[in-house]
Amino acid sequence: MLHKDVLAKLRPSSVDEWRELQRTMPDATWGRAEYQAREFAGRLLVPVNKLIEALRNLQPQIAKAMEISPDLELPVLRDLVSPKIAKMFFVSDEVIKRRLELEGISPMQQ
């Protein structure tokens, strides 16, 4: 889906060619491609409206955690909710944490 025309030109025919492509591609280009791939996959697999809905469903648990520890910081709260939400979408915890952060969604505000 992403950069199909460019990838068609770079399509390696062997593992060795793929390794050479990775080795010779500038870090900035490779990093940008990786970022775009993560963003695309994250948005496809975890749509923002479904992410917010999942957070709303966890509100009783989030409220209880906040009651027990009122000074709970946002990164810690993300760490707590991410595994539960990740299971709902069949993705890793890191995908959920990244989506929450990049979308500017706070589990405390849902």
PDB file as gemmi writes it, atoms N, CA and C in Angstrom:
CRYST1    1.000    1.000    1.000  90.00  90.00  90.00 P 1                      
ATOM      1  N   MET A   1       0.818  -1.187   0.000  1.00  0.00           N  
ATOM      2  CA  MET A   1       0.000   0.000   0.000  1.00  0.00           C  
ATOM      3  C   MET A   1       0.869   1.261   0.000  1.00  0.00           C  
ATOM      4  N   LEU A   2       1.881   1.263   0.844  1.00  0.00           N  
ATOM      5  CA  LEU A   2       2.742   2.451   0.955  1.00  0.00           C  
ATOM      6  C   LEU A   2       3.874   2.386  -0.056  1.00  0.00           C  
ATOM      7  N   HIS A   3       4.020   3.419  -0.830  1.00  0.00           N  
ATOM      8  CA  HIS A   3       5.160   3.563  -1.742  1.00  0.00           C  
ATOM      9  C   HIS A   3       5.304   2.365  -2.671  1.00  0.00           C  
ATOM     10  N   LYS A   4       4.190   1.879  -3.166  1.00  0.00           N  
ATOM     11  CA  LYS A   4       4.177   0.678  -3.999  1.00  0.00           C  
ATOM     12  C   LYS A   4       5.108   0.793  -5.208  1.00  0.00           C  
ATOM     13  N   ASP A   5       5.107   1.959  -5.846  1.00  0.00           N  
ATOM     14  CA  ASP A   5       5.930   2.153  -7.043  1.00  0.00           C  
ATOM     15  C   ASP A   5       7.422   2.101  -6.714  1.00  0.00           C  
ATOM     16  N   VAL A   6       7.809   2.685  -5.600  1.00  0.00           N  
ATOM     17  CA  VAL A   6       9.219   2.668  -5.187  1.00  0.00           C  
ATOM     18  C   VAL A   6       9.644   1.250  -4.814  1.00  0.00           C  
ATOM     19  N   LEU A   7       8.799   0.577  -4.059  1.00  0.00           N  
ATOM     20  CA  LEU A   7       9.132  -0.779  -3.620  1.00  0.00           C  
ATOM     21  C   LEU A   7       9.230  -1.755  -4.787  1.00  0.00           C  
ATOM     22  N   ALA A   8       8.417  -1.546  -5.801  1.00  0.00           N  
ATOM     23  CA  ALA A   8       8.483  -2.415  -6.975  1.00  0.00           C  
ATOM     24  C   ALA A   8       9.849  -2.328  -7.636  1.00  0.00           C  
ATOM     25  N   LYS A   9      10.429  -1.140  -7.645  1.00  0.00           N  
ATOM     26  CA  LYS A   9      11.755  -0.959  -8.232  1.00  0.00           C  
ATOM     27  C   LYS A   9      12.848  -1.556  -7.352  1.00  0.00           C  
ATOM     28  N   LEU A  10      12.611  -1.575  -6.054  1.00  0.00           N  
ATOM     29  CA  LEU A  10      13.623  -2.062  -5.110  1.00  0.00           C  
ATOM     30  C   LEU A  10      13.462  -3.539  -4.770  1.00  0.00           C  
ATOM     31  N   ARG A  11      12.420  -4.164  -5.282  1.00  0.00           N  
ATOM     32  CA  ARG A  11      12.102  -5.532  -4.904  1.00  0.00           C  
ATOM     33  C   ARG A  11      13.303  -6.465  -5.076  1.00  0.00           C  
ATOM     34  N   PRO A  12      13.837  -6.944  -3.968  1.00  0.00           N  
ATOM     35  CA  PRO A  12      14.967  -7.869  -4.055  1.00  0.00           C  
ATOM     36  C   PRO A  12      14.498  -9.261  -4.470  1.00  0.00           C  
ATOM     37  N   SER A  13      15.382  -9.993  -5.097  1.00  0.00           N  
ATOM     38  CA  SER A  13      15.018 -11.341  -5.531  1.00  0.00           C  
ATOM     39  C   SER A  13      15.619 -12.415  -4.623  1.00  0.00           C  
ATOM     40  N   SER A  14      16.355 -11.974  -3.596  1.00  0.00           N  
ATOM     41  CA  SER A  14      16.927 -12.944  -2.666  1.00  0.00           C  
ATOM     42  C   SER A  14      17.095 -12.280  -1.298  1.00  0.00           C  
ATOM     43  N   VAL A  15      17.343 -13.113  -0.318  1.00  0.00           N  
ATOM     44  CA  VAL A  15      17.596 -12.612   1.041  1.00  0.00           C  
ATOM     45  C   VAL A  15      18.854 -11.762   1.047  1.00  0.00           C  
ATOM     46  N   ASP A  16      19.864 -12.185   0.317  1.00  0.00           N  
ATOM     47  CA  ASP A  16      21.114 -11.414   0.261  1.00  0.00           C  
ATOM     48  C   ASP A  16      20.890 -10.022  -0.335  1.00  0.00           C  
ATOM     49  N   GLU A  17      20.072  -9.944  -1.378  1.00  0.00           N  
ATOM     50  CA  GLU A  17      19.764  -8.637  -1.967  1.00  0.00           C  
ATOM     51  C   GLU A  17      18.993  -7.767  -0.973  1.00  0.00           C  
ATOM     52  N   TRP A  18      18.090  -8.369  -0.209  1.00  0.00           N  
ATOM     53  CA  TRP A  18      17.332  -7.622   0.798  1.00  0.00           C  
ATOM     54  C   TRP A  18      18.270  -7.083   1.872  1.00  0.00           C  
ATOM     55  N   ARG A  19      19.171  -7.909   2.321  1.00  0.00           N  
ATOM     56  CA  ARG A  19      20.149  -7.465   3.329  1.00  0.00           C  
ATOM     57  C   ARG A  19      21.009  -6.329   2.799  1.00  0.00           C  
ATOM     58  N   GLU A  20      21.409  -6.432   1.544  1.00  0.00           N  
ATOM     59  CA  GLU A  20      22.228  -5.381   0.929  1.00  0.00           C  
ATOM     60  C   GLU A  20      21.433  -4.074   0.826  1.00  0.00           C  
ATOM     61  N   LEU A  21      20.175  -4.190   0.471  1.00  0.00           N  
ATOM     62  CA  LEU A  21      19.319  -3.012   0.397  1.00  0.00           C  
ATOM     63  C   LEU A  21      19.216  -2.342   1.764  1.00  0.00           C  
ATOM     64  N   GLN A  22      19.002  -3.123   2.801  1.00  0.00           N  
ATOM     65  CA  GLN A  22      18.930  -2.581   4.157  1.00  0.00           C  
ATOM     66  C   GLN A  22      20.250  -1.930   4.570  1.00  0.00           C  
ATOM     67  N   ARG A  23      21.352  -2.569   4.198  1.00  0.00           N  
ATOM     68  CA  ARG A  23      22.669  -2.072   4.582  1.00  0.00           C  
ATOM     69  C   ARG A  23      23.008  -0.758   3.889  1.00  0.00           C  
ATOM     70  N   THR A  24      22.587  -0.594   2.656  1.00  0.00           N  
ATOM     71  CA  THR A  24      22.985   0.576   1.875  1.00  0.00           C  
ATOM     72  C   THR A  24      21.979   1.729   1.919  1.00  0.00           C  
ATOM     73  N   MET A  25      20.767   1.456   2.358  1.00  0.00           N  
ATOM     74  CA  MET A  25      19.775   2.528   2.419  1.00  0.00           C  
ATOM     75  C   MET A  25      20.151   3.484   3.549  1.00  0.00           C  
ATOM     76  N   PRO A  26      20.098   4.785   3.299  1.00  0.00           N  
ATOM     77  CA  PRO A  26      20.423   5.752   4.356  1.00  0.00           C  
ATOM     78  C   PRO A  26      19.506   5.570   5.574  1.00  0.00           C  
ATOM     79  N   ASP A  27      20.077   5.750   6.755  1.00  0.00           N  
ATOM     80  CA  ASP A  27      19.310   5.564   7.990  1.00  0.00           C  
ATOM     81  C   ASP A  27      18.058   6.433   8.031  1.00  0.00           C  
ATOM     82  N   ALA A  28      18.171   7.667   7.557  1.00  0.00           N  
ATOM     83  CA  ALA A  28      17.023   8.576   7.584  1.00  0.00           C  
ATOM     84  C   ALA A  28      15.894   8.045   6.703  1.00  0.00           C  
ATOM     85  N   THR A  29      16.233   7.514   5.549  1.00  0.00           N  
ATOM     86  CA  THR A  29      15.224   6.968   4.638  1.00  0.00           C  
ATOM     87  C   THR A  29      14.577   5.735   5.248  1.00  0.00           C  
ATOM     88  N   TRP A  30      15.408   4.850   5.781  1.00  0.00           N  
ATOM     89  CA  TRP A  30      14.905   3.629   6.403  1.00  0.00           C  
ATOM     90  C   TRP A  30      14.024   3.980   7.598  1.00  0.00           C  
ATOM     91  N   GLY A  31      14.460   4.916   8.414  1.00  0.00           N  
ATOM     92  CA  GLY A  31      13.687   5.328   9.584  1.00  0.00           C  
ATOM     93  C   GLY A  31      12.342   5.917   9.203  1.00  0.00           C  
ATOM     94  N   ARG A  32      12.325   6.735   8.174  1.00  0.00           N  
ATOM     95  CA  ARG A  32      11.076   7.342   7.705  1.00  0.00           C  
ATOM     96  C   ARG A  32      10.115   6.263   7.189  1.00  0.00           C  
ATOM     97  N   ALA A  33      10.647   5.312   6.457  1.00  0.00           N  
ATOM     98  CA  ALA A  33       9.817   4.218   5.937  1.00  0.00           C  
ATOM     99  C   ALA A  33       9.245   3.381   7.084  1.00  0.00           C  
ATOM    100  N   GLU A  34      10.065   3.099   8.084  1.00  0.00           N  
ATOM    101  CA  GLU A  34       9.597   2.327   9.241  1.00  0.00           C  
ATOM    102  C   GLU A  34       8.510   3.087   9.992  1.00  0.00           C  
ATOM    103  N   TYR A  35       8.713   4.381  10.185  1.00  0.00           N  
ATOM    104  CA  TYR A  35       7.720   5.206  10.876  1.00  0.00           C  
ATOM    105  C   TYR A  35       6.389   5.191  10.120  1.00  0.00           C  
ATOM    106  N   GLN A  36       6.459   5.380   8.820  1.00  0.00           N  
ATOM    107  CA  GLN A  36       5.241   5.402   8.009  1.00  0.00           C  
ATOM    108  C   GLN A  36       4.530   4.049   8.048  1.00  0.00           C  
ATOM    109  N   ALA A  37       5.286   2.982   8.025  1.00  0.00           N  
ATOM    110  CA  ALA A  37       4.684   1.641   8.082  1.00  0.00           C  
ATOM    111  C   ALA A  37       3.992   1.418   9.430  1.00  0.00           C  
ATOM    112  N   ARG A  38       4.647   1.837  10.520  1.00  0.00           N  
ATOM    113  CA  ARG A  38       4.033   1.696  11.849  1.00  0.00           C  
ATOM    114  C   ARG A  38       2.752   2.525  11.956  1.00  0.00           C  
ATOM    115  N   GLU A  39       2.797   3.748  11.457  1.00  0.00           N  
ATOM    116  CA  GLU A  39       1.621   4.624  11.498  1.00  0.00           C  
ATOM    117  C   GLU A  39       0.469   4.030  10.697  1.00  0.00           C  
ATOM    118  N   PHE A  40       0.767   3.578   9.504  1.00  0.00           N  
ATOM    119  CA  PHE A  40      -0.265   2.994   8.649  1.00  0.00           C  
ATOM    120  C   PHE A  40      -0.894   1.777   9.335  1.00  0.00           C  
ATOM    121  N   ALA A  41      -0.060   0.871   9.804  1.00  0.00           N  
ATOM    122  CA  ALA A  41      -0.557  -0.347  10.450  1.00  0.00           C  
ATOM    123  C   ALA A  41      -1.343  -0.010  11.714  1.00  0.00           C  
ATOM    124  N   GLY A  42      -0.818   0.912  12.509  1.00  0.00           N  
ATOM    125  CA  GLY A  42      -1.502   1.286  13.741  1.00  0.00           C  
ATOM    126  C   GLY A  42      -2.874   1.867  13.477  1.00  0.00           C  
ATOM    127  N   ARG A  43      -2.979   2.740  12.493  1.00  0.00           N  
ATOM    128  CA  ARG A  43      -4.265   3.360  12.167  1.00  0.00           C  
ATOM    129  C   ARG A  43      -5.235   2.353  11.541  1.00  0.00           C  
ATOM    130  N   LEU A  44      -4.710   1.423  10.788  1.00  0.00           N  
ATOM    131  CA  LEU A  44      -5.550   0.405  10.165  1.00  0.00           C  
ATOM    132  C   LEU A  44      -6.071  -0.584  11.213  1.00  0.00           C  
ATOM    133  N   LEU A  45      -5.186  -1.046  12.077  1.00  0.00           N  
ATOM    134  CA  LEU A  45      -5.546  -2.076  13.046  1.00  0.00           C  
ATOM    135  C   LEU A  45      -6.259  -1.535  14.278  1.00  0.00           C  
ATOM    136  N   VAL A  46      -5.986  -0.264  14.610  1.00  0.00           N  
ATOM    137  CA  VAL A  46      -6.560   0.336  15.812  1.00  0.00           C  
ATOM    138  C   VAL A  46      -7.157   1.705  15.452  1.00  0.00           C  
ATOM    139  N   PRO A  47      -8.334   1.713  14.846  1.00  0.00           N  
ATOM    140  CA  PRO A  47      -8.956   2.994  14.498  1.00  0.00           C  
ATOM    141  C   PRO A  47      -9.215   3.828  15.760  1.00  0.00           C  
ATOM    142  N   VAL A  48      -9.041   5.117  15.635  1.00  0.00           N  
ATOM    143  CA  VAL A  48      -9.121   5.998  16.797  1.00  0.00           C  
ATOM    144  C   VAL A  48     -10.471   5.903  17.501  1.00  0.00           C  
ATOM    145  N   ASN A  49     -11.570   5.816  16.769  1.00  0.00           N  
ATOM    146  CA  ASN A  49     -12.880   5.730  17.421  1.00  0.00           C  
ATOM    147  C   ASN A  49     -13.024   4.441  18.226  1.00  0.00           C  
ATOM    148  N   LYS A  50     -12.470   3.352  17.725  1.00  0.00           N  
ATOM    149  CA  LYS A  50     -12.519   2.072  18.451  1.00  0.00           C  
ATOM    150  C   LYS A  50     -11.591   2.102  19.666  1.00  0.00           C  
ATOM    151  N   LEU A  51     -10.479   2.808  19.550  1.00  0.00           N  
ATOM    152  CA  LEU A  51      -9.549   2.960  20.670  1.00  0.00           C  
ATOM    153  C   LEU A  51     -10.225   3.730  21.803  1.00  0.00           C  
ATOM    154  N   ILE A  52     -10.894   4.820  21.467  1.00  0.00           N  
ATOM    155  CA  ILE A  52     -11.602   5.613  22.474  1.00  0.00           C  
ATOM    156  C   ILE A  52     -12.713   4.793  23.124  1.00  0.00           C  
ATOM    157  N   GLU A  53     -13.416   4.024  22.319  1.00  0.00           N  
ATOM    158  CA  GLU A  53     -14.476   3.158  22.847  1.00  0.00           C  
ATOM    159  C   GLU A  53     -13.908   2.138  23.830  1.00  0.00           C  
ATOM    160  N   ALA A  54     -12.767   1.548  23.490  1.00  0.00           N  
ATOM    161  CA  ALA A  54     -12.135   0.574  24.378  1.00  0.00           C  
ATOM    162  C   ALA A  54     -11.739   1.230  25.700  1.00  0.00           C  
ATOM    163  N   LEU A  55     -11.221   2.454  25.624  1.00  0.00           N  
ATOM    164  CA  LEU A  55     -10.858   3.182  26.845  1.00  0.00           C  
ATOM    165  C   LEU A  55     -12.093   3.477  27.697  1.00  0.00           C  
ATOM    166  N   ARG A  56     -13.168   3.858  27.046  1.00  0.00           N  
ATOM    167  CA  ARG A  56     -14.408   4.138  27.793  1.00  0.00           C  
ATOM    168  C   ARG A  56     -14.892   2.887  28.518  1.00  0.00           C  
ATOM    169  N   ASN A  57     -14.736   1.744  27.898  1.00  0.00           N  
ATOM    170  CA  ASN A  57     -15.147   0.494  28.532  1.00  0.00           C  
ATOM    171  C   ASN A  57     -14.290   0.153  29.744  1.00  0.00           C  
ATOM    172  N   LEU A  58     -13.080   0.691  29.776  1.00  0.00           N  
ATOM    173  CA  LEU A  58     -12.173   0.437  30.901  1.00  0.00           C  
ATOM    174  C   LEU A  58     -12.281   1.498  31.997  1.00  0.00           C  
ATOM    175  N   GLN A  59     -13.151   2.474  31.819  1.00  0.00           N  
ATOM    176  CA  GLN A  59     -13.227   3.577  32.772  1.00  0.00           C  
ATOM    177  C   GLN A  59     -13.444   3.140  34.224  1.00  0.00           C  
ATOM    178  N   PRO A  60     -14.280   2.151  34.516  1.00  0.00           N  
ATOM    179  CA  PRO A  60     -14.404   1.739  35.920  1.00  0.00           C  
ATOM    180  C   PRO A  60     -13.068   1.272  36.511  1.00  0.00           C  
ATOM    181  N   GLN A  61     -12.282   0.539  35.736  1.00  0.00           N  
ATOM    182  CA  GLN A  61     -10.977   0.069  36.217  1.00  0.00           C  
ATOM    183  C   GLN A  61      -9.989   1.227  36.341  1.00  0.00           C  
ATOM    184  N   ILE A  62     -10.043   2.156  35.383  1.00  0.00           N  
ATOM    185  CA  ILE A  62      -9.159   3.329  35.423  1.00  0.00           C  
ATOM    186  C   ILE A  62      -9.502   4.187  36.639  1.00  0.00           C  
ATOM    187  N   ALA A  63     -10.804   4.401  36.883  1.00  0.00           N  
ATOM    188  CA  ALA A  63     -11.235   5.203  38.035  1.00  0.00           C  
ATOM    189  C   ALA A  63     -10.777   4.565  39.342  1.00  0.00           C  
ATOM    190  N   LYS A  64     -10.869   3.254  39.413  1.00  0.00           N  
ATOM    191  CA  LYS A  64     -10.442   2.544  40.627  1.00  0.00           C  
ATOM    192  C   LYS A  64      -8.929   2.709  40.836  1.00  0.00           C  
ATOM    193  N   ALA A  65      -8.163   2.582  39.766  1.00  0.00           N  
ATOM    194  CA  ALA A  65      -6.705   2.767  39.861  1.00  0.00           C  
ATOM    195  C   ALA A  65      -6.378   4.190  40.304  1.00  0.00           C  
ATOM    196  N   MET A  66      -7.119   5.173  39.774  1.00  0.00           N  
ATOM    197  CA  MET A  66      -6.889   6.577  40.131  1.00  0.00           C  
ATOM    198  C   MET A  66      -7.286   6.838  41.589  1.00  0.00           C  
ATOM    199  N   GLU A  67      -8.297   6.111  42.053  1.00  0.00           N  
ATOM    200  CA  GLU A  67      -8.732   6.240  43.446  1.00  0.00           C  
ATOM    201  C   GLU A  67      -7.661   5.701  44.389  1.00  0.00           C  
ATOM    202  N   ILE A  68      -7.100   4.572  44.017  1.00  0.00           N  
ATOM    203  CA  ILE A  68      -6.050   3.943  44.838  1.00  0.00           C  
ATOM    204  C   ILE A  68      -4.782   4.776  44.820  1.00  0.00           C  
ATOM    205  N   SER A  69      -4.462   5.305  43.643  1.00  0.00           N  
ATOM    206  CA  SER A  69      -3.232   6.090  43.485  1.00  0.00           C  
ATOM    207  C   SER A  69      -3.552   7.373  42.711  1.00  0.00           C  
ATOM    208  N   PRO A  70      -4.018   8.418  43.416  1.00  0.00           N  
ATOM    209  CA  PRO A  70      -4.453   9.640  42.744  1.00  0.00           C  
ATOM    210  C   PRO A  70      -3.366  10.360  41.958  1.00  0.00           C  
ATOM    211  N   ASP A  71      -2.120  10.140  42.303  1.00  0.00           N  
ATOM    212  CA  ASP A  71      -1.024  10.821  41.603  1.00  0.00           C  
ATOM    213  C   ASP A  71      -0.459   9.975  40.452  1.00  0.00           C  
ATOM    214  N   LEU A  72      -1.250   9.039  39.987  1.00  0.00           N  
ATOM    215  CA  LEU A  72      -0.840   8.167  38.886  1.00  0.00           C  
ATOM    216  C   LEU A  72      -0.525   9.013  37.654  1.00  0.00           C  
ATOM    217  N   GLU A  73       0.665   8.867  37.135  1.00  0.00           N  
ATOM    218  CA  GLU A  73       1.082   9.665  35.987  1.00  0.00           C  
ATOM    219  C   GLU A  73       0.618   9.013  34.687  1.00  0.00           C  
ATOM    220  N   LEU A  74       0.474   9.849  33.668  1.00  0.00           N  
ATOM    221  CA  LEU A  74      -0.045   9.399  32.379  1.00  0.00           C  
ATOM    222  C   LEU A  74       0.739   8.225  31.784  1.00  0.00           C  
ATOM    223  N   PRO A  75       2.090   8.262  31.742  1.00  0.00           N  
ATOM    224  CA  PRO A  75       2.806   7.107  31.170  1.00  0.00           C  
ATOM    225  C   PRO A  75       2.531   5.799  31.921  1.00  0.00           C  
ATOM    226  N   VAL A  76       2.386   5.888  33.232  1.00  0.00           N  
ATOM    227  CA  VAL A  76       2.104   4.686  34.025  1.00  0.00           C  
ATOM    228  C   VAL A  76       0.701   4.179  33.710  1.00  0.00           C  
ATOM    229  N   LEU A  77      -0.231   5.098  33.589  1.00  0.00           N  
ATOM    230  CA  LEU A  77      -1.597   4.703  33.258  1.00  0.00           C  
ATOM    231  C   LEU A  77      -1.665   4.066  31.871  1.00  0.00           C  
ATOM    232  N   ARG A  78      -0.910   4.622  30.925  1.00  0.00           N  
ATOM    233  CA  ARG A  78      -0.849   3.998  29.593  1.00  0.00           C  
ATOM    234  C   ARG A  78      -0.313   2.577  29.696  1.00  0.00           C  
ATOM    235  N   ASP A  79       0.711   2.402  30.532  1.00  0.00           N  
ATOM    236  CA  ASP A  79       1.276   1.066  30.726  1.00  0.00           C  
ATOM    237  C   ASP A  79       0.251   0.099  31.312  1.00  0.00           C  
ATOM    238  N   LEU A  80      -0.638   0.614  32.149  1.00  0.00           N  
ATOM    239  CA  LEU A  80      -1.645  -0.242  32.774  1.00  0.00           C  
ATOM    240  C   LEU A  80      -2.768  -0.641  31.811  1.00  0.00           C  
ATOM    241  N   VAL A  81      -3.210   0.291  30.982  1.00  0.00           N  
ATOM    242  CA  VAL A  81      -4.346  -0.018  30.095  1.00  0.00           C  
ATOM    243  C   VAL A  81      -3.933  -0.684  28.788  1.00  0.00           C  
ATOM    244  N   SER A  82      -2.719  -0.450  28.351  1.00  0.00           N  
ATOM    245  CA  SER A  82      -2.278  -0.958  27.046  1.00  0.00           C  
ATOM    246  C   SER A  82      -2.408  -2.470  26.876  1.00  0.00           C  
ATOM    247  N   PRO A  83      -2.005  -3.279  27.856  1.00  0.00           N  
ATOM    248  CA  PRO A  83      -2.144  -4.734  27.647  1.00  0.00           C  
ATOM    249  C   PRO A  83      -3.599  -5.170  27.459  1.00  0.00           C  
ATOM    250  N   LYS A  84      -4.500  -4.565  28.215  1.00  0.00           N  
ATOM    251  CA  LYS A  84      -5.919  -4.936  28.097  1.00  0.00           C  
ATOM    252  C   LYS A  84      -6.471  -4.550  26.722  1.00  0.00           C  
ATOM    253  N   ILE A  85      -6.143  -3.353  26.276  1.00  0.00           N  
ATOM    254  CA  ILE A  85      -6.641  -2.891  24.978  1.00  0.00           C  
ATOM    255  C   ILE A  85      -5.964  -3.654  23.843  1.00  0.00           C  
ATOM    256  N   ALA A  86      -4.686  -3.951  24.005  1.00  0.00           N  
ATOM    257  CA  ALA A  86      -3.939  -4.676  22.969  1.00  0.00           C  
ATOM    258  C   ALA A  86      -4.609  -6.013  22.645  1.00  0.00           C  
ATOM    259  N   LYS A  87      -5.082  -6.691  23.669  1.00  0.00           N  
ATOM    260  CA  LYS A  87      -5.748  -7.978  23.452  1.00  0.00           C  
ATOM    261  C   LYS A  87      -7.013  -7.821  22.618  1.00  0.00           C  
ATOM    262  N   MET A  88      -7.707  -6.711  22.803  1.00  0.00           N  
ATOM    263  CA  MET A  88      -8.948  -6.476  22.051  1.00  0.00           C  
ATOM    264  C   MET A  88      -8.682  -6.320  20.551  1.00  0.00           C  
ATOM    265  N   PHE A  89      -7.511  -5.771  20.221  1.00  0.00           N  
ATOM    266  CA  PHE A  89      -7.181  -5.489  18.825  1.00  0.00           C  
ATOM    267  C   PHE A  89      -6.166  -6.477  18.231  1.00  0.00           C  
ATOM    268  N   PHE A  90      -5.702  -7.426  19.061  1.00  0.00           N  
ATOM    269  CA  PHE A  90      -4.716  -8.415  18.619  1.00  0.00           C  
ATOM    270  C   PHE A  90      -3.429  -7.737  18.138  1.00  0.00           C  
ATOM    271  N   VAL A  91      -2.977  -6.743  18.903  1.00  0.00           N  
ATOM    272  CA  VAL A  91      -1.720  -6.051  18.618  1.00  0.00           C  
ATOM    273  C   VAL A  91      -0.890  -6.045  19.893  1.00  0.00           C  
ATOM    274  N   SER A  92       0.316  -5.525  19.800  1.00  0.00           N  
ATOM    275  CA  SER A  92       1.186  -5.452  20.978  1.00  0.00           C  
ATOM    276  C   SER A  92       0.830  -4.257  21.861  1.00  0.00           C  
ATOM    277  N   ASP A  93       1.265  -4.318  23.097  1.00  0.00           N  
ATOM    278  CA  ASP A  93       1.088  -3.199  24.032  1.00  0.00           C  
ATOM    279  C   ASP A  93       1.696  -1.922  23.458  1.00  0.00           C  
ATOM    280  N   GLU A  94       2.849  -2.074  22.818  1.00  0.00           N  
ATOM    281  CA  GLU A  94       3.549  -0.914  22.272  1.00  0.00           C  
ATOM    282  C   GLU A  94       2.722  -0.197  21.209  1.00  0.00           C  
ATOM    283  N   VAL A  95       1.988  -0.948  20.410  1.00  0.00           N  
ATOM    284  CA  VAL A  95       1.134  -0.337  19.391  1.00  0.00           C  
ATOM    285  C   VAL A  95       0.097   0.556  20.077  1.00  0.00           C  
ATOM    286  N   ILE A  96      -0.517   0.058  21.131  1.00  0.00           N  
ATOM    287  CA  ILE A  96      -1.542   0.829  21.839  1.00  0.00           C  
ATOM    288  C   ILE A  96      -0.927   2.052  22.500  1.00  0.00           C  
ATOM    289  N   LYS A  97       0.181   1.887  23.166  1.00  0.00           N  
ATOM    290  CA  LYS A  97       0.838   3.043  23.815  1.00  0.00           C  
ATOM    291  C   LYS A  97       1.172   4.114  22.788  1.00  0.00           C  
ATOM    292  N   ARG A  98       1.698   3.685  21.659  1.00  0.00           N  
ATOM    293  CA  ARG A  98       2.060   4.628  20.595  1.00  0.00           C  
ATOM    294  C   ARG A  98       0.829   5.334  20.044  1.00  0.00           C  
ATOM    295  N   ARG A  99      -0.256   4.573  19.832  1.00  0.00           N  
ATOM    296  CA  ARG A  99      -1.488   5.173  19.314  1.00  0.00           C  
ATOM    297  C   ARG A  99      -2.056   6.193  20.296  1.00  0.00           C  
ATOM    298  N   LEU A 100      -2.084   5.847  21.575  1.00  0.00           N  
ATOM    299  CA  LEU A 100      -2.590   6.778  22.586  1.00  0.00           C  
ATOM    300  C   LEU A 100      -1.773   8.068  22.585  1.00  0.00           C  
ATOM    301  N   GLU A 101      -0.468   7.902  22.558  1.00  0.00           N  
ATOM    302  CA  GLU A 101       0.414   9.065  22.605  1.00  0.00           C  
ATOM    303  C   GLU A 101       0.289   9.917  21.338  1.00  0.00           C  
ATOM    304  N   LEU A 102       0.375   9.298  20.182  1.00  0.00           N  
ATOM    305  CA  LEU A 102       0.333  10.054  18.929  1.00  0.00           C  
ATOM    306  C   LEU A 102      -1.023  10.705  18.670  1.00  0.00           C  
ATOM    307  N   GLU A 103      -2.088  10.089  19.145  1.00  0.00           N  
ATOM    308  CA  GLU A 103      -3.420  10.669  18.974  1.00  0.00           C  
ATOM    309  C   GLU A 103      -3.738  11.687  20.065  1.00  0.00           C  
ATOM    310  N   GLY A 104      -2.867  11.754  21.087  1.00  0.00           N  
ATOM    311  CA  GLY A 104      -3.106  12.688  22.191  1.00  0.00           C  
ATOM    312  C   GLY A 104      -4.294  12.286  23.050  1.00  0.00           C  
ATOM    313  N   ILE A 105      -4.499  10.983  23.173  1.00  0.00           N  
ATOM    314  CA  ILE A 105      -5.619  10.463  23.952  1.00  0.00           C  
ATOM    315  C   ILE A 105      -5.133  10.096  25.342  1.00  0.00           C  
ATOM    316  N   SER A 106      -5.770  10.678  26.334  1.00  0.00           N  
ATOM    317  CA  SER A 106      -5.426  10.363  27.716  1.00  0.00           C  
ATOM    318  C   SER A 106      -6.460   9.428  28.307  1.00  0.00           C  
ATOM    319  N   PRO A 107      -6.034   8.308  28.870  1.00  0.00           N  
ATOM    320  CA  PRO A 107      -6.972   7.402  29.521  1.00  0.00           C  
ATOM    321  C   PRO A 107      -7.728   8.086  30.664  1.00  0.00           C  
ATOM    322  N   MET A 108      -7.176   9.159  31.205  1.00  0.00           N  
ATOM    323  CA  MET A 108      -7.802   9.863  32.321  1.00  0.00           C  
ATOM    324  C   MET A 108      -8.989  10.707  31.869  1.00  0.00           C  
ATOM    325  N   GLN A 109      -9.069  11.034  30.589  1.00  0.00           N  
ATOM    326  CA  GLN A 109     -10.087  11.971  30.115  1.00  0.00           C  
ATOM    327  C   GLN A 109     -11.264  11.303  29.417  1.00  0.00           C  
ATOM    328  N   GLN A 110     -11.257  10.027  29.271  1.00  0.00           N  
ATOM    329  CA  GLN A 110     -12.320   9.377  28.489  1.00  0.00           C  
ATOM    330  C   GLN A 110     -13.544   9.129  29.292  1.00  0.00           C  
TER     331      GLN A 110                                                      
END                                                                             
